[in-house]
Amino acid sequence: MSGSKLETGMPPLSAAESARPWPSPSTNAREQDLQLPVFTDFIAPPLKLFETASRLADKPAYWVRGEHDWQASTWQDYATQVRQAARSLLALGVEHGDAVAILSFNRPEWSVTAYAAMSIGAIPVGIYWTSSTADIEYILNHCKAPVLVLEDEDRFACVQDCAERLNHLRHIVQIKGTPQHIDNRQAMTWQDFMVQGQGSKEADYERLINKRLAAIQPHDTGTLIYTSGTTGPSKAVMLSQGNLWWVANAMGDLFHVDENDRMISYLPLAHIAEQMATMHNQVYGGFAVYFAQSIEKLGDHLKEVKPTIFFGVPRVWEKMQVAIEAKLAQATGFKAQLAKWALQVGQRWNMQDLAGLQPSLWLTLQKNLANKLIYKKVQEALGFDQARLLVTAAAPISPESLRFFTGLNIHVREGYGQSEACGPSTLSLPGQTKIGAVGKALPGTEIRAAEDGELLIRGPHIFHGYMGQPAATAQTIVDDWLLTGDLGHVDEDGYVYITGRKKDLIITSGGKNISPANIEASLMDSHLIEYAVVCGDGRNYLTALLTLETQGLVDFAKAHGLPVTPDLHKHPAVQAALQKAIDHTNELQARVAQVRKFAILTEPFSIEGGELTPTLKVKRKVVLERQQALINALYAN
């Protein structure tokens, strides 16, 4: 089985590692060596949950999609469920500092389990629901979780396949369906789990919960975030209770969220961005969370929920753009001219507004007319007609995509962050937005570029270290500065620009350093291209591997009267269109950074296939290794 672990980027634990006690949650390598921030007025996140539940008792905290409609649970319901789950964890013997693992798609039980664990001084550990058996085995053994809460029979089967090698797992809770028993481990349904803390010891458990809640300190570990491993094995990022509290407070102060806001939870809760939004930002703002049934149903959910806040990774926005442009392309005559005019007016008005200029009265009148004729209809069709905050982050997005949305009077604001900074490091705010930049540093934090262009970050949101990996921690946090591994610069106005990953840097045979990220983002602006991977390390020119957007290819075929066949990608018209997209990207690049050749990969990238992370970022190392023969062929002549 060690071979399968290596293939997924997850090395097996040695016997010594498996038995070794990691540093305690409140005494880790960083705390021993570095000065930690002071968290004034700190309120532990689970205590904040109970405080918000008391304030908003009968208002909806979360919604779940039923067969016919959305069904709400109140804040009082939410708090009661967390207390009940906390008692049950105590009844199962969970101690202070233990890990409680969660393997599930987004649903209320995920948040309930996580807050219950935090309430008793334990540590929630999210596992991506798309994880392989080898990944699950690695994480469960690394964090030593005695309890695992999982969603259904499919997730249970993954755990069953590695059960004999799970050294610390004692209890399995299955949310949907009835679990089977594995070896000598106790398996139970969610309903059975929730009554474990009832009975004669219930009052004792309640007193213990209150005692542990009162004992939570800001530098206690609040959650473990396992990195998705785009460049190597996953590491366990230790985020403190203070990190979570500080970022949630900062976001609430910046965006003034309250119980009148609503958002959809659909990205993996094992990822820090979604975990902050669905759990901690929600608790501090009091807004309602709608749990999506699946990513595939996001489009329907958007129109039903009409969120006021929405976070999307670049691929979500790019797919929306492709769909909108396909609709616009179907317009003819006057309607086509009207759409073109509206896009131009929207872009001109918003570019001036973003630059801090006052658009002319004539341009403003045109924009108001375009809003009635075009913008409102598009926004309603997307479900964004009541949105006041739309954000993109987690990967580069093409400036052309952001400009496209401004043409529809939709402001998608770019941010930047990482697990090690508890989510956001920069934000683009109203009145402080430059397309192409990822915003400015959060108030109370610092960002600067080192001599080699690597971005360094310092502030109260920086993590405490990688659990069980003091050497990796020491390489990542130097003199209180987080070495992000990202290349970029900060302009004279404080706006941060990202040019790529330091580890992804391509060094050509001529010694030129080229960051592929922005080249790839520009290529993916084409309706035909879903993903692009630029190659050229040690070579004398750049090439690109492309996967094609299925719907974009079908739309192209219809527009050009071509039959939709398995070999459509080979048609000269398709090849010419791809070359045109590459030529457009090359016009934006220095000669050394221009793509000279390309190849089409017929199999799409996927999370299950191992080419994508759960947040839809390409695992470059995996793709380059798998496609080495094809890459060599691109340089054969």
Number of C-alpha atoms within 10 A of each C-alpha: 8 11 11 15 18 13 12 19 19 22 18 21 15 9 8 8 13 17 14 11 10 16 14 14 22 17 14 21 20 18 13 9 11 13 10 15 15 11 15 9 7 15 19 22 27 26 18 16 24 20 16 20 23 13 13 17 17 13 19 21 27 26 22 17 14 9 7 6 10 15 13 17 16 18 25 20 17 22 23 15 19 26 24 23 26 30 31 22 25 22 17 17 13 21 15 17 20 21 26 28 29 27 25 23 26 25 21 19 21 25 20 21 24 26 28 28 32 31 31 29 27 28 30 28 26 27 26 22 20 18 20 18 19 24 22 23 24 21 23 25 20 24 22 21 25 23 25 25 26 27 24 19 16 11 20 20 14 17 24 17 12 15 17 11 14 21 16 16 19 18 21 25 24 25 22 13 12 14 20 16 13 16 11 8 14 16 22 20 20 21 12 13 23 20 14 19 23 14 8 8 12 17 13 11 22 17 12 17 21 13 14 16 18 15 14 23 18 23 22 26 29 33 28 27 25 24 19 24 14 17 13 15 16 19 21 22 24 26 28 26 22 28 28 28 26 23 22 23 17 17 21 19 12 12 14 10 20 16 16 11 19 24 23 25 26 22 23 21 28 27 22 28 21 20 26 21 23 26 23 26 24 26 28 23 22 25 23 26 25 25 21 22 17 13 15 10 11 16 13 13 22 19 16 13 18 20 24 20 20 20 23 17 19 24 19 14 19 21 17 15 18 20 16 15 14 17 11 14 13 11 13 11 7 9 12 14 11 15 21 13 15 23 21 15 24 26 21 18 21 22 19 13 15 16 13 12 11 11 15 11 9 9 14 16 13 16 27 14 14 21 18 10 14 17 23 17 14 17 19 14 15 18 20 22 18 14 18 15 19 17 19 24 22 19 20 25 25 20 17 14 21 23 22 19 20 21 24 25 24 24 21 24 23 29 24 23 19 17 23 26 24 27 26 22 28 23 27 24 18 12 10 16 23 20 20 18 25 26 24 26 24 19 13 10 15 16 22 19 17 13 7 9 17 21 24 22 21 21 21 20 27 27 24 27 25 24 22 19 15 15 11 13 19 16 10 19 22 13 11 19 17 22 18 18 16 18 22 22 20 19 12 7 8 16 21 27 20 22 20 21 16 18 11 20 18 21 16 19 13 11 12 14 14 22 20 22 21 19 26 22 22 22 26 27 22 23 25 25 20 21 24 25 22 24 23 21 19 14 15 14 19 23 21 24 21 24 21 23 19 14 16 20 18 17 22 19 19 12 12 11 9 15 11 14 11 8 9 16 20 11 12 10 15 18 16 11 15 22 16 13 19 22 16 14 22 19 10 12 14 9 10 16 23 19 21 15 15 21 16 18 16 12 9 15 21 14 16 12 10 19 21 19 20 20 19 19 21 21 20 18 13 18 16 17 10 12 12 11 10 15 19 10 10 18 14 7 5
